[in-house]
Amino acid sequence: MDSSSRRASLLFATAVVACGQGLHSVGNIFNPQATPAKSAYNVSILMLAICAAIFVVVAGFLTFTIVRYRSPKNGDSREPAQVYGSNRIEIAWTVIPVLIVLVLTMATARAVVEVQNRRMPADALQVTVIGHQWWWEIRYPSLGIVTANEMHVPLSTAAKAAPAFLTLDSADVAHSFWVPQLSGKTDLIPGHINKMWIDPQQEGTFLGNCAE
């Protein structure tokens, strides 16, 4: 199969699409295979690293306190020195969380802007996804093709990017379109059109589901 004819398939099992009407694999968010998913993955790793660092620091202080100030064997029950106020400590535990939130906010905003501001090339594949109870309707307007629960999109390579742009709509209730290895979640809201794009960079079948 030559590179120009390669496709990535998105499969939506009926039980998965039925918003919780069955338990199926939803894919691995830590194995991104498209640009939007990689952006979310990078932010997730940063957040996990910061949370891990906080855990290590807090657990370290807690362990030190438990060991250092445990009851002595000689029966001495005197209380250790009590600290009723410390400007340095109070400033530290105020400034550090603010800096952490600021870093995470900037990283998230950068990822969101990079994904949402992607311009649609003139030759991009356009797909309309309509959520139903309990299935997905997939339309290819330029091709005159309609499928159910299965989408085929071009494969993006280093030599040629081939993003597919999706128009998301709902025929009945609120749905949430999610293909973990290709993108983040996007809601389908009755009477409101949402848009997203994906650019699979590995040939294969990717499981999607309704996350609503």
GILINJO-V258456 format. One record per residue. N is the residue number from 1. SS is DSSP state (~ for helix, > for strand, _ for the rest). PHI is phi in radians with two decimals (* if undefined). OMEGA is omega in whole degrees, 0 to 359 (NA if undefined). Layout:
# GILINJO-V258456
n=N ss=SS phi=PHI omega=OMEGA
n=N ss=SS phi=PHI omega=OMEGA
This chain:
# GILINJO-V258456
n=1 ss=_ phi=* omega=181
n=2 ss=_ phi=-1.35 omega=187
n=3 ss=~ phi=-1.11 omega=183
n=4 ss=~ phi=-1.25 omega=183
n=5 ss=~ phi=-1.86 omega=181
n=6 ss=_ phi=-1.25 omega=182
n=7 ss=> phi=-2.40 omega=171
n=8 ss=> phi=-1.94 omega=183
n=9 ss=> phi=-1.82 omega=175
n=10 ss=> phi=-1.96 omega=185
n=11 ss=> phi=-1.94 omega=180
n=12 ss=_ phi=-2.09 omega=179
n=13 ss=_ phi=-1.14 omega=184
n=14 ss=~ phi=-0.98 omega=182
n=15 ss=~ phi=-1.15 omega=180
n=16 ss=~ phi=-1.32 omega=182
n=17 ss=~ phi=-1.14 omega=184
n=18 ss=_ phi=-1.31 omega=172
n=19 ss=_ phi=0.82 omega=177
n=20 ss=_ phi=1.77 omega=180
n=21 ss=_ phi=-1.46 omega=179
n=22 ss=_ phi=2.76 omega=183
n=23 ss=_ phi=-1.86 omega=181
n=24 ss=_ phi=-2.41 omega=176
n=25 ss=_ phi=-1.12 omega=179
n=26 ss=_ phi=-1.92 omega=177
n=27 ss=_ phi=1.57 omega=185
n=28 ss=_ phi=-1.91 omega=181
n=29 ss=_ phi=-1.22 omega=179
n=30 ss=_ phi=-1.64 omega=175
n=31 ss=_ phi=-2.31 omega=185
n=32 ss=_ phi=-1.17 omega=181
n=33 ss=_ phi=-2.21 omega=177
n=34 ss=_ phi=-2.67 omega=184
n=35 ss=~ phi=-1.01 omega=179
n=36 ss=~ phi=-1.04 omega=179
n=37 ss=~ phi=-1.18 omega=179
n=38 ss=~ phi=-1.18 omega=177
n=39 ss=~ phi=-1.10 omega=178
n=40 ss=~ phi=-1.15 omega=180
n=41 ss=~ phi=-1.11 omega=180
n=42 ss=~ phi=-1.08 omega=178
n=43 ss=~ phi=-1.15 omega=180
n=44 ss=~ phi=-1.10 omega=180
n=45 ss=~ phi=-1.12 omega=177
n=46 ss=~ phi=-1.05 omega=180
n=47 ss=~ phi=-1.13 omega=178
n=48 ss=~ phi=-1.11 omega=179
n=49 ss=~ phi=-1.12 omega=179
n=50 ss=~ phi=-1.14 omega=179
n=51 ss=~ phi=-1.12 omega=178
n=52 ss=~ phi=-1.13 omega=179
n=53 ss=~ phi=-1.11 omega=178
n=54 ss=~ phi=-1.08 omega=180
n=55 ss=~ phi=-1.06 omega=181
n=56 ss=~ phi=-1.08 omega=181
n=57 ss=~ phi=-1.13 omega=182
n=58 ss=~ phi=-1.14 omega=179
n=59 ss=~ phi=-1.11 omega=178
n=60 ss=~ phi=-1.12 omega=178
n=61 ss=~ phi=-1.09 omega=181
n=62 ss=~ phi=-1.12 omega=179
n=63 ss=~ phi=-1.10 omega=179
n=64 ss=~ phi=-1.05 omega=182
n=65 ss=~ phi=-1.11 omega=180
n=66 ss=~ phi=-1.09 omega=182
n=67 ss=~ phi=-1.29 omega=186
n=68 ss=~ phi=-1.18 omega=187
n=69 ss=_ phi=-1.96 omega=176
n=70 ss=_ phi=-1.24 omega=181
n=71 ss=_ phi=-1.08 omega=180
n=72 ss=_ phi=-1.23 omega=181
n=73 ss=_ phi=-1.24 omega=182
n=74 ss=_ phi=-1.41 omega=176
n=75 ss=_ phi=1.44 omega=179
n=76 ss=_ phi=-1.20 omega=184
n=77 ss=_ phi=-1.81 omega=180
n=78 ss=_ phi=-1.15 omega=178
n=79 ss=_ phi=-1.31 omega=174
n=80 ss=_ phi=-1.23 omega=180
n=81 ss=_ phi=-1.01 omega=182
n=82 ss=_ phi=-1.71 omega=178
n=83 ss=_ phi=-1.89 omega=185
n=84 ss=_ phi=-1.73 omega=179
n=85 ss=_ phi=-3.13 omega=178
n=86 ss=_ phi=-2.63 omega=180
n=87 ss=~ phi=-1.06 omega=181
n=88 ss=~ phi=-1.10 omega=181
n=89 ss=~ phi=-1.13 omega=182
n=90 ss=~ phi=-1.14 omega=177
n=91 ss=~ phi=-1.14 omega=182
n=92 ss=~ phi=-1.10 omega=184
n=93 ss=~ phi=-1.38 omega=170
n=94 ss=~ phi=-1.70 omega=184
n=95 ss=~ phi=-1.25 omega=184
n=96 ss=~ phi=-1.06 omega=177
n=97 ss=~ phi=-1.05 omega=178
n=98 ss=~ phi=-1.09 omega=179
n=99 ss=~ phi=-1.13 omega=179
n=100 ss=~ phi=-1.10 omega=179
n=101 ss=~ phi=-1.08 omega=180
n=102 ss=~ phi=-1.10 omega=179
n=103 ss=~ phi=-1.10 omega=180
n=104 ss=~ phi=-1.15 omega=178
n=105 ss=~ phi=-1.12 omega=181
n=106 ss=~ phi=-1.15 omega=179
n=107 ss=~ phi=-1.14 omega=179
n=108 ss=~ phi=-1.16 omega=180
n=109 ss=~ phi=-1.07 omega=179
n=110 ss=~ phi=-1.10 omega=180
n=111 ss=~ phi=-1.14 omega=180
n=112 ss=~ phi=-1.10 omega=181
n=113 ss=~ phi=-1.12 omega=180
n=114 ss=~ phi=-1.08 omega=181
n=115 ss=~ phi=-1.35 omega=186
n=116 ss=~ phi=-1.27 omega=183
n=117 ss=_ phi=-1.59 omega=179
n=118 ss=_ phi=-1.14 omega=179
n=119 ss=_ phi=-1.43 omega=182
n=120 ss=_ phi=-1.47 omega=176
n=121 ss=_ phi=-1.11 omega=182
n=122 ss=_ phi=-1.10 omega=183
n=123 ss=_ phi=-1.73 omega=182
n=124 ss=_ phi=-1.22 omega=175
n=125 ss=> phi=-1.30 omega=178
n=126 ss=> phi=-1.91 omega=183
n=127 ss=> phi=-2.27 omega=175
n=128 ss=> phi=-1.86 omega=181
n=129 ss=> phi=-1.96 omega=181
n=130 ss=> phi=-2.08 omega=180
n=131 ss=> phi=-1.47 omega=177
n=132 ss=> phi=-2.21 omega=165
n=133 ss=_ phi=-1.56 omega=9
n=134 ss=_ phi=-2.25 omega=183
n=135 ss=> phi=-2.79 omega=177
n=136 ss=> phi=-1.85 omega=173
n=137 ss=> phi=-1.77 omega=183
n=138 ss=> phi=-1.97 omega=180
n=139 ss=> phi=-2.04 omega=174
n=140 ss=> phi=-2.01 omega=187
n=141 ss=_ phi=-0.98 omega=183
n=142 ss=_ phi=-1.28 omega=182
n=143 ss=_ phi=-1.84 omega=181
n=144 ss=_ phi=1.19 omega=183
n=145 ss=> phi=-2.03 omega=176
n=146 ss=> phi=-2.26 omega=178
n=147 ss=> phi=-2.22 omega=178
n=148 ss=> phi=-2.21 omega=172
n=149 ss=_ phi=1.13 omega=181
n=150 ss=> phi=-2.58 omega=182
n=151 ss=> phi=-2.25 omega=176
n=152 ss=> phi=-2.11 omega=182
n=153 ss=> phi=-2.29 omega=180
n=154 ss=> phi=-1.16 omega=177
n=155 ss=_ phi=-1.65 omega=177
n=156 ss=_ phi=-1.52 omega=179
n=157 ss=_ phi=-2.19 omega=178
n=158 ss=_ phi=-1.12 omega=181
n=159 ss=_ phi=-1.37 omega=183
n=160 ss=_ phi=-2.59 omega=175
n=161 ss=_ phi=-1.36 omega=180
n=162 ss=_ phi=-2.38 omega=182
n=163 ss=_ phi=-1.21 omega=174
n=164 ss=> phi=-1.88 omega=183
n=165 ss=> phi=-1.80 omega=186
n=166 ss=> phi=-1.90 omega=171
n=167 ss=> phi=-1.79 omega=188
n=168 ss=> phi=-1.90 omega=180
n=169 ss=> phi=-2.49 omega=179
n=170 ss=> phi=-2.16 omega=179
n=171 ss=_ phi=-1.61 omega=184
n=172 ss=_ phi=-2.56 omega=184
n=173 ss=_ phi=-1.92 omega=179
n=174 ss=_ phi=-1.28 omega=176
n=175 ss=> phi=-2.19 omega=178
n=176 ss=> phi=-2.46 omega=183
n=177 ss=> phi=-1.46 omega=183
n=178 ss=> phi=-2.57 omega=170
n=179 ss=_ phi=-2.10 omega=193
n=180 ss=_ phi=-0.90 omega=184
n=181 ss=_ phi=-1.45 omega=183
n=182 ss=_ phi=-2.08 omega=184
n=183 ss=_ phi=-2.91 omega=173
n=184 ss=_ phi=-1.47 omega=182
n=185 ss=_ phi=-1.39 omega=175
n=186 ss=> phi=-2.35 omega=182
n=187 ss=> phi=-1.34 omega=171
n=188 ss=> phi=-1.93 omega=187
n=189 ss=> phi=-2.04 omega=179
n=190 ss=_ phi=-0.96 omega=179
n=191 ss=_ phi=1.43 omega=181
n=192 ss=> phi=-2.38 omega=182
n=193 ss=_ phi=-1.60 omega=172
n=194 ss=> phi=-1.99 omega=182
n=195 ss=> phi=-2.32 omega=175
n=196 ss=> phi=-2.76 omega=177
n=197 ss=> phi=-2.53 omega=178
n=198 ss=> phi=-2.41 omega=177
n=199 ss=_ phi=-2.48 omega=181
n=200 ss=_ phi=-0.90 omega=183
n=201 ss=_ phi=-1.97 omega=176
n=202 ss=_ phi=-2.48 omega=179
n=203 ss=_ phi=-1.23 omega=179
n=204 ss=> phi=2.76 omega=179
n=205 ss=> phi=-1.98 omega=182
n=206 ss=> phi=-2.02 omega=181
n=207 ss=> phi=-1.40 omega=176
n=208 ss=_ phi=-2.11 omega=180
n=209 ss=> phi=-2.81 omega=173
n=210 ss=> phi=-1.55 omega=184
n=211 ss=_ phi=-1.79 omega=181
n=212 ss=_ phi=-1.36 omega=NA
